[in-house]
Amino acid sequence: MSSKKRFAINVVTNWIAMAVSMVVPFFLAPFVVRHLGATIYGIWILAVSTVSYLNMLDLGLRSAITRFVSKSATEGNTRDAQKAIGAALWFRMAIAAFVVVISIGLAVWFPQIFKIPHDLERPAQITVLLCALGVAASLLSGVYTGVIRAINRFDVLSTITMTQTLVRAVGVILILRSGHGLVVLAIWEFGVVLSSSTAEMLSALKLYPPCRVLVLRPDMETLKSIWSYSFKTFIIIVAVQIVFYTDNIVVGAFLSVGVVTFYSIAGSLAMYSGQISTAMGTTFIPMASGLDASGNSASLKKLLIRGTQAMLGLMLPIGLTLLLRGKTFIGLWMGPQFSETSGTILQILLISQFFTIGNSTAGQIAYGVDKHKSVATCAALEAVFNLALSLVLVKVVGLYGVAWGTSISMAIAHLIFWPRFVSKELGVSPRSYLWDGWGKIVLCSIPFGIASRLVDRHLHPGSLVAFFGQVLFTLPVYFLAVLAIFHKPLSSAFRRWQASRRPVLQGMA
């Protein structure tokens, strides 16, 4: 299969998986909140957020495997790939064992930090323990996930992700309708994660036979090669964990468990946009590695600009709708009691998401070409600033202060760092990056934003169906603006597509 066709399949399947991963939790969330209540749902969110810190023990090995295997595949060097996989598996088995031990202490410690109601302490501890064991399983299978990404089989990962999402949702509905609570929910979550991890391992073993290696203690040369790459990724993972998952913990520790629900509703909507960019962006890593290995810098620069345009082009209509109509949407989705508070938090968090999505392509390419050392330094500084600012503002402003801490720190870091990075490391001028990658797409979104604001002010939907109908009604405004600004490259792309189809049509004739 040609690389272009494989890339197209990867993008499409990633989008489908992303859609399933967004739509299913979207409809499931109100159901879970109603059945668990704000307090128990808050405990669930805190348990997941706390345990998610164990994902930092990935140590960047998953990205390292993707980099080493994709590079080795391009160069035809299977032996180096096998050595890297064996070393990563050896590390991961030790880390997974450590997670199993530490999860016990984490479960004991949990009720003391967040002041869990006495009658819910034991269920909360069991939930934390099972969630932590799920992380251990994911860490072990992460090596195989990296292998599948490296060989550009994102369709396989997308299928596993979709199946996991649907099976999880069906189980949650049956569990809550049967009257069960937090503990049974946690047991089901662990079972789903374990099954998904097993599926990823078996798929990698089948698709890439060289990963069938003995797990032996690696030599020092292999360790140094992997660690020189993975350590920088590890710093980024720690920073991302602090930036995106600390907010709920700060709210729970400084305010109350019940308030976490209000914050998590807004946070989940903001994170949905991040899931879209992740689904698209992961396909850029092996592509960038291949272009870098072949010395094709011109195509790498083109990938940066086109990828940035695609990210923002897809996300801006969603982001603007949530920014301008988020309170209306949350009221219809979760209930009017959440509309004002969660809607305001969402508006604040969308500032940070705009910069994250806009620079996500550059970040993925940095991984692919092994130039993410400075990215790691910037991410670490951003995380420290974010946490410090949130801790200060939560005492001054309260709930909204946590969101402002995230958005202010992220906006400053992204505006200062990324234009300089793409100029120095990727050879794209800041002017070209900001105007061609960002500016044109932002201009396209202005008429859509005006139309969305007018619709929200003068038309008040009575249901989610009516709300989405209004959004679809205003979308042509955005598409017309895109055609007006990008008509030349779109026409050129269409002509190339027609030319590529002629030999096929002639052969059929």
C-alpha positions as CSV (number, residue, x, y, z in Angstrom):
1,M,0.0,0.0,0.0
2,S,1.3,3.5,-0.9
3,S,2.4,5.8,1.9
4,K,-0.2,8.4,0.9
5,K,-3.0,5.9,1.0
6,R,-1.8,4.5,4.3
7,F,-1.7,8.0,5.7
8,A,-5.2,8.7,4.5
9,I,-6.5,5.5,6.1
10,N,-4.7,6.4,9.4
11,V,-6.3,9.9,9.5
12,V,-9.8,8.6,8.7
13,T,-9.7,5.8,11.2
14,N,-8.3,8.2,13.8
15,W,-11.1,10.6,13.2
16,I,-13.7,7.9,13.5
17,A,-12.1,6.6,16.7
18,M,-11.9,10.2,17.9
19,A,-15.6,10.8,17.1
20,V,-16.6,7.6,19.0
21,S,-14.4,8.6,21.9
22,M,-16.1,12.0,22.1
23,V,-19.7,11.2,21.3
24,V,-20.0,8.2,23.6
25,P,-18.7,10.0,26.8
26,F,-20.7,13.0,25.8
27,F,-24.0,11.2,26.1
28,L,-22.8,9.0,29.0
29,A,-21.7,11.8,31.3
30,P,-25.1,13.2,32.3
31,F,-26.3,9.6,32.9
32,V,-23.3,8.9,35.2
33,V,-23.7,12.2,37.1
34,R,-27.4,11.6,37.7
35,H,-26.9,8.1,39.0
36,L,-23.8,8.7,41.1
37,G,-24.5,12.2,42.3
38,A,-22.1,15.2,42.4
39,T,-20.1,13.9,45.5
40,I,-19.5,10.3,44.3
41,Y,-18.9,11.5,40.7
42,G,-16.4,14.0,42.2
43,I,-14.6,11.1,44.0
44,W,-14.4,9.2,40.7
45,I,-12.9,12.1,38.9
46,L,-10.4,12.7,41.7
47,A,-9.4,9.0,41.7
48,V,-8.8,9.0,38.0
49,S,-6.9,12.3,38.1
50,T,-4.7,11.2,41.0
51,V,-3.9,7.8,39.5
52,S,-3.2,9.4,36.1
53,Y,0.1,10.7,37.6
54,L,1.4,7.1,37.5
55,N,1.3,7.4,33.7
56,M,4.4,9.6,34.1
57,L,6.3,6.3,34.8
58,D,6.0,5.8,31.1
59,L,9.3,7.7,31.1
60,G,8.9,8.5,27.5
61,L,9.5,4.9,26.4
62,R,6.4,4.7,24.2
63,S,7.5,7.6,22.1
64,A,11.0,6.3,22.0
65,I,9.9,3.0,20.6
66,T,7.8,4.7,17.9
67,R,10.9,6.8,17.0
68,F,13.4,3.9,17.0
69,V,11.2,1.4,15.2
70,S,10.0,3.8,12.5
71,K,13.5,5.1,11.9
72,S,14.9,1.5,11.8
73,A,12.1,0.5,9.4
74,T,13.1,3.3,7.0
75,E,16.8,2.3,7.2
76,G,16.0,-1.4,7.0
77,N,17.8,-2.0,10.3
78,T,15.6,-4.5,12.2
79,R,18.3,-5.5,14.7
80,D,18.3,-2.0,16.4
81,A,14.5,-2.1,16.6
82,Q,14.6,-5.4,18.3
83,K,17.2,-4.2,20.8
84,A,15.1,-1.1,21.6
85,I,11.9,-3.1,22.0
86,G,13.6,-5.7,24.3
87,A,15.1,-2.9,26.5
88,A,11.7,-1.1,26.7
89,L,9.9,-4.3,27.7
90,W,12.5,-5.0,30.4
91,F,12.0,-1.5,31.8
92,R,8.2,-1.6,31.6
93,M,8.0,-4.9,33.5
94,A,10.0,-3.4,36.4
95,I,7.9,-0.3,36.3
96,A,4.6,-2.2,36.3
97,A,5.7,-4.2,39.3
98,F,6.6,-0.9,41.1
99,V,3.1,0.5,40.2
100,V,1.4,-2.5,41.8
101,V,3.3,-1.9,45.0
102,I,2.8,1.9,45.1
103,S,-0.9,1.6,44.3
104,I,-1.5,0.2,47.8
105,G,0.0,3.2,49.5
106,L,-1.9,5.5,47.2
107,A,-5.2,3.9,48.1
108,V,-4.5,4.2,51.8
109,W,-3.5,7.9,51.4
110,F,-6.3,9.0,49.2
111,P,-9.1,9.7,51.7
112,Q,-6.9,11.7,54.0
113,I,-5.9,14.2,51.3
114,F,-9.4,14.9,49.8
115,K,-11.5,14.6,53.0
116,I,-13.7,11.9,51.6
117,P,-17.0,11.3,53.6
118,H,-16.5,8.5,56.1
119,D,-19.0,6.1,54.5
120,L,-17.3,6.5,51.1
121,E,-13.7,6.0,52.3
122,R,-13.5,2.2,51.6
123,P,-15.1,2.4,48.1
124,A,-12.8,5.3,47.2
125,Q,-9.8,3.3,48.3
126,I,-10.8,0.3,46.2
127,T,-11.5,2.5,43.2
128,V,-8.0,4.1,43.4
129,L,-6.4,0.7,43.7
130,L,-8.1,-0.8,40.7
131,C,-7.5,2.4,38.6
132,A,-3.8,2.1,39.5
133,L,-3.7,-1.5,38.5
134,G,-5.2,-0.5,35.2
135,V,-2.3,2.0,34.7
136,A,0.2,-0.8,35.3
137,A,-1.4,-2.9,32.6
138,S,-1.4,0.1,30.2
139,L,2.3,0.8,30.9
140,L,3.2,-2.7,30.1
141,S,1.3,-2.8,26.8
142,G,2.5,0.7,25.9
143,V,5.6,-0.8,24.2
144,Y,3.4,-2.6,21.8
145,T,1.3,0.5,21.2
146,G,4.5,2.3,20.2
147,V,5.4,-0.5,17.8
148,I,2.0,-0.3,16.1
149,R,2.3,3.5,15.7
150,A,5.8,3.1,14.3
151,I,4.6,0.8,11.5
152,N,1.8,3.2,10.7
153,R,-1.1,0.9,11.7
154,F,-3.2,3.5,13.4
155,D,-6.2,1.8,11.9
156,V,-5.6,-1.1,14.3
157,L,-5.1,1.2,17.3
158,S,-8.3,3.1,16.3
159,T,-10.3,-0.1,16.2
160,I,-9.1,-1.2,19.6
161,T,-9.9,2.3,21.0
162,M,-13.4,2.3,19.5
163,T,-14.1,-1.1,20.8
164,Q,-12.8,-0.2,24.3
165,T,-15.0,3.0,24.4
166,L,-18.2,1.2,23.3
167,V,-17.7,-1.8,25.6
168,R,-16.9,0.5,28.6
169,A,-20.0,2.5,27.9
170,V,-22.3,-0.5,27.7
171,G,-20.9,-1.8,31.0
172,V,-21.3,1.5,32.8
173,I,-24.9,1.8,31.7
174,L,-25.8,-1.8,32.9
175,I,-23.9,-1.4,36.1
176,L,-25.5,1.9,37.1
177,R,-29.0,0.8,36.0
178,S,-28.6,-2.3,38.2
179,G,-28.0,-0.1,41.2
180,H,-24.3,-0.7,41.6
181,G,-21.9,2.0,42.5
182,L,-18.3,3.1,42.6
183,V,-16.6,-0.2,43.3
184,V,-18.3,-2.2,40.6
185,L,-17.6,0.7,38.2
186,A,-13.9,0.5,39.1
187,I,-13.8,-3.3,38.6
188,W,-15.4,-2.9,35.2
189,E,-12.9,-0.2,34.2
190,F,-10.0,-2.4,35.2
191,G,-11.3,-5.3,33.1
192,V,-11.8,-3.1,30.0
193,V,-8.3,-1.6,30.3
194,L,-6.7,-5.1,30.8
195,S,-8.6,-6.5,27.7
196,S,-7.6,-3.5,25.6
197,S,-3.9,-3.8,26.6
198,T,-3.9,-7.5,25.7
199,A,-5.4,-6.7,22.3
200,E,-2.7,-4.2,21.6
201,M,0.0,-6.7,22.6
202,L,-1.4,-9.5,20.4
203,S,-1.8,-7.1,17.4
204,A,1.8,-5.9,17.6
205,L,3.1,-9.5,17.8
206,K,1.1,-10.4,14.7
207,L,1.8,-7.2,12.6
208,Y,5.5,-6.8,13.4
209,P,7.1,-10.2,14.1
210,P,10.5,-8.6,15.0
211,C,8.9,-7.5,18.3
212,R,8.8,-11.1,19.4
213,V,11.9,-10.7,21.4
214,L,13.2,-12.1,24.7
215,V,13.0,-9.8,27.6
216,L,16.6,-9.6,28.8
217,R,18.6,-7.0,30.6
218,P,19.7,-4.6,27.9
219,D,23.3,-3.5,27.2
220,M,24.5,-0.1,28.2
221,E,24.7,1.2,24.6
222,T,21.0,0.5,24.0
223,L,20.0,2.0,27.3
224,K,21.9,5.2,26.5
225,S,20.3,5.5,23.1
226,I,16.8,5.0,24.4
227,W,17.2,7.2,27.5
228,S,18.7,10.1,25.6
229,Y,15.5,10.3,23.6
230,S,12.9,9.1,26.2
231,F,14.2,11.4,29.0
232,K,13.2,14.5,27.1
233,T,9.8,12.9,26.4
234,F,9.5,12.0,30.1
235,I,9.9,15.7,31.0
236,I,7.2,16.6,28.6
237,I,4.9,13.9,30.0
238,V,5.4,15.2,33.5
239,A,4.7,18.7,32.4
240,V,1.5,17.7,30.5
241,Q,0.3,15.8,33.5
242,I,0.7,18.8,35.7
243,V,-0.9,21.2,33.3
244,F,-4.0,19.1,32.3
245,Y,-4.7,16.9,35.3
246,T,-3.7,18.9,38.4
247,D,-6.6,21.3,38.2
248,N,-9.2,18.8,39.5
249,I,-6.8,17.9,42.4
250,V,-6.3,21.5,43.3
251,V,-10.0,22.1,43.3
252,G,-10.6,19.0,45.4
253,A,-7.9,19.8,47.9
254,F,-8.5,23.5,48.4
255,L,-12.3,23.8,47.8
256,S,-14.5,20.6,48.0
257,V,-15.1,17.3,46.4
258,G,-18.6,18.3,45.2
259,V,-17.2,21.4,43.3
260,V,-14.9,19.1,41.3
261,T,-17.9,18.0,39.3
262,F,-18.5,21.6,38.1
263,Y,-14.9,21.9,37.1
264,S,-14.6,18.5,35.5
265,I,-17.6,19.2,33.2
266,A,-15.9,22.2,31.7
267,G,-12.5,20.4,31.7
268,S,-13.9,17.4,29.8
269,L,-15.3,19.6,27.1
270,A,-12.0,21.4,26.7
271,M,-10.2,18.1,26.7
272,Y,-12.4,16.8,23.8
273,S,-10.8,19.4,21.6
274,G,-7.4,18.1,22.7
275,Q,-8.4,14.6,21.8
276,I,-9.1,15.6,18.2
277,S,-5.7,17.2,17.8
278,T,-4.1,14.1,19.4
279,A,-5.9,11.8,17.0
280,M,-4.7,13.8,14.0
281,G,-1.3,14.6,15.3
282,T,-0.1,11.1,16.2
283,T,0.0,10.2,12.5
284,F,2.6,13.0,12.0
285,I,5.3,11.3,14.2
286,P,6.3,8.4,12.0
287,M,5.8,10.5,8.9
288,A,8.1,13.1,10.2
289,S,10.7,10.5,11.2
290,G,10.6,9.0,7.7
291,L,11.0,12.5,6.1
292,D,13.9,13.3,8.5
293,A,15.6,10.0,7.8
294,S,15.4,10.6,4.1
295,G,16.6,14.2,4.4
296,N,13.4,15.7,2.8
297,S,13.4,19.0,4.7
298,A,11.1,20.7,2.2
299,S,8.3,18.2,2.8
300,L,8.8,18.4,6.5
301,K,8.2,22.2,6.4
302,K,5.2,21.6,4.2
303,L,3.9,19.1,6.7
304,L,4.2,21.7,9.5
305,I,2.2,24.4,7.7
306,R,-0.4,22.1,6.3
307,G,-0.8,20.2,9.5
308,T,-1.2,23.3,11.6
309,Q,-3.8,24.6,9.2
310,A,-5.7,21.3,9.3
311,M,-5.6,21.3,13.1
312,L,-6.9,24.8,13.5
313,G,-9.3,24.5,10.6
314,L,-11.0,21.5,12.1
315,M,-11.0,22.8,15.7
316,L,-11.9,26.5,15.4
317,P,-15.6,26.0,14.6
318,I,-15.9,23.7,17.6
319,G,-13.9,26.0,19.9
320,L,-15.8,29.1,18.9
321,T,-19.1,27.3,19.4
322,L,-18.1,26.3,22.9
323,L,-16.6,29.7,23.6
324,L,-19.6,31.8,22.5
325,R,-22.4,29.3,23.2
326,G,-20.9,27.1,25.9
327,K,-23.2,28.1,28.7
328,T,-26.3,27.4,26.6
329,F,-24.8,24.0,25.6
330,I,-23.9,22.9,29.1
331,G,-27.4,23.9,30.4
332,L,-29.0,21.6,27.8
333,W,-26.4,18.8,28.2
334,M,-25.8,18.5,32.0
335,G,-28.6,20.7,33.4
336,P,-29.2,24.4,34.1
337,Q,-27.5,24.2,37.6
338,F,-24.2,23.7,35.8
339,S,-24.6,26.3,33.1
340,E,-23.2,29.4,34.6
341,T,-20.3,28.1,36.7
342,S,-19.1,25.3,34.3
343,G,-19.7,27.5,31.3
344,T,-17.5,30.3,32.6
345,I,-14.7,27.8,33.5
346,L,-15.0,26.4,29.9
347,Q,-14.6,29.8,28.4
348,I,-11.4,30.4,30.4
349,L,-9.9,27.0,29.6
350,L,-10.6,27.4,25.8
351,I,-7.9,30.1,25.7
352,S,-5.3,27.5,26.6
353,Q,-6.7,24.9,24.2
354,F,-6.4,27.3,21.3
355,F,-2.7,27.6,21.7
356,T,-2.3,23.9,22.5
357,I,-4.1,22.8,19.3
358,G,-2.4,25.5,17.1
359,N,1.1,24.2,18.1
360,S,0.3,20.5,18.4
361,T,1.6,19.7,14.8
362,A,4.9,21.4,15.6
363,G,5.1,19.3,18.8
364,Q,4.4,16.0,17.1
365,I,7.0,16.8,14.4
366,A,9.5,17.7,17.1
367,Y,9.0,14.1,18.5
368,G,9.4,12.6,15.1
369,V,12.7,14.3,14.3
370,D,14.2,14.0,17.8
371,K,14.4,17.8,18.4
372,H,12.2,18.0,21.5
373,K,14.9,18.8,24.1
374,S,14.0,22.5,24.1
375,V,10.3,21.5,24.1
376,A,10.8,19.5,27.3
377,T,12.5,22.5,28.9
378,C,9.7,24.9,28.0
379,A,7.0,22.4,29.1
380,A,8.7,22.0,32.5
381,L,8.8,25.7,33.0
382,E,5.2,26.1,31.9
383,A,4.1,23.3,34.3
384,V,5.8,24.9,37.3
385,F,4.3,28.4,36.4
386,N,0.9,26.8,35.9
387,L,0.8,25.0,39.2
388,A,2.2,28.0,41.2
389,L,-0.3,30.4,39.5
390,S,-3.2,28.1,40.1
391,L,-2.3,27.6,43.8
392,V,-2.2,31.4,44.2
393,L,-5.3,32.2,42.2
394,V,-7.5,29.5,43.8
395,K,-7.1,31.4,47.1
396,V,-7.7,34.8,45.6
397,V,-10.3,34.1,42.9
398,G,-11.6,30.6,43.9
399,L,-12.8,28.1,41.4
400,Y,-12.2,30.3,38.4
401,G,-8.7,31.1,39.5
402,V,-7.6,27.5,38.9
403,A,-8.7,27.8,35.2
404,W,-7.0,31.2,34.8
405,G,-3.8,29.7,36.2
406,T,-3.8,27.1,33.4
407,S,-4.8,29.5,30.6
408,I,-2.4,32.4,31.4
409,S,0.6,30.2,31.9
410,M,0.0,28.3,28.7
411,A,-0.7,31.4,26.6
412,I,2.6,33.0,27.7
413,A,4.6,29.8,27.1
414,H,3.2,29.1,23.7
415,L,3.5,32.7,22.3
416,I,7.1,33.0,23.4
417,F,8.5,29.5,22.6
418,W,6.9,28.0,19.5
419,P,7.5,30.6,16.9
420,R,11.2,30.6,17.9
421,F,11.3,26.8,17.9
422,V,10.0,26.3,14.4
423,S,12.4,28.9,13.1
424,K,15.5,27.5,14.7
425,E,14.8,23.7,14.5
426,L,12.5,23.3,11.5
427,G,13.7,26.3,9.3
428,V,10.2,27.9,9.0
429,S,10.2,31.7,9.7
430,P,7.9,32.9,12.5
431,R,6.0,35.1,10.0
432,S,5.3,32.2,7.7
433,Y,4.3,30.0,10.6
434,L,2.0,32.5,12.2
435,W,0.4,33.8,9.0
436,D,0.3,30.7,6.8
437,G,-0.3,28.2,9.6
438,W,-2.4,30.3,12.0
439,G,-3.5,33.6,10.5
440,K,-5.5,32.6,7.4
441,I,-7.5,30.0,9.3
442,V,-8.3,32.4,12.1
443,L,-9.6,34.9,9.5
444,C,-11.9,32.3,8.1
445,S,-13.4,31.7,11.6
446,I,-14.4,35.4,12.3
447,P,-17.6,35.4,10.2
448,F,-18.6,32.1,11.7
449,G,-18.0,33.5,15.2
450,I,-20.2,36.5,14.5
451,A,-23.0,34.3,13.1
452,S,-22.8,32.0,16.2
453,R,-23.0,34.9,18.6
454,L,-26.1,36.3,16.8
455,V,-27.8,33.0,16.8
456,D,-27.2,32.4,20.5
457,R,-28.4,35.9,21.4
458,H,-31.7,35.8,19.4
459,L,-32.5,32.1,19.2
460,H,-32.8,30.0,22.3
461,P,-32.8,26.2,21.6
462,G,-35.0,24.0,23.8
463,S,-33.0,20.8,23.2
464,L,-29.6,19.5,22.1
465,V,-31.1,18.6,18.8
466,A,-32.2,22.2,18.2
467,F,-28.7,23.4,19.4
468,F,-26.8,21.2,17.0
469,G,-29.3,22.1,14.2
470,Q,-28.4,25.8,14.8
471,V,-24.7,24.9,14.6
472,L,-25.1,23.1,11.3
473,F,-27.1,26.1,10.0
474,T,-24.2,28.4,10.7
475,L,-21.3,26.1,9.5
476,P,-21.7,27.1,5.8
477,V,-20.6,30.6,6.7
478,Y,-17.2,29.1,7.8
479,F,-16.9,26.9,4.7
480,L,-17.5,29.8,2.4
481,A,-14.8,31.8,4.2
482,V,-12.4,28.9,3.8
483,L,-13.2,28.7,0.1
484,A,-12.7,32.4,-0.3
485,I,-9.2,32.5,1.4
486,F,-7.9,29.0,0.3
487,H,-9.5,28.8,-3.2
488,K,-6.1,28.6,-5.0
489,P,-4.5,25.7,-3.0
490,L,-7.9,23.9,-2.9
491,S,-8.3,24.2,-6.7
492,S,-4.7,23.0,-7.2
493,A,-5.3,20.0,-4.9
494,F,-8.5,19.1,-6.8
495,R,-6.8,19.2,-10.1
496,R,-4.0,16.9,-8.9
497,W,-6.6,14.5,-7.6
498,Q,-8.3,14.5,-11.0
499,A,-5.0,13.9,-12.7
500,S,-4.3,11.0,-10.5
501,R,-7.6,9.4,-11.3
502,R,-7.3,9.6,-15.1
503,P,-5.0,6.5,-15.4
504,V,-7.4,4.5,-13.2
505,L,-10.4,5.5,-15.2
506,Q,-8.6,4.8,-18.5
507,G,-7.7,1.4,-17.2
508,M,-11.3,0.6,-16.3
509,A,-12.4,1.7,-19.8
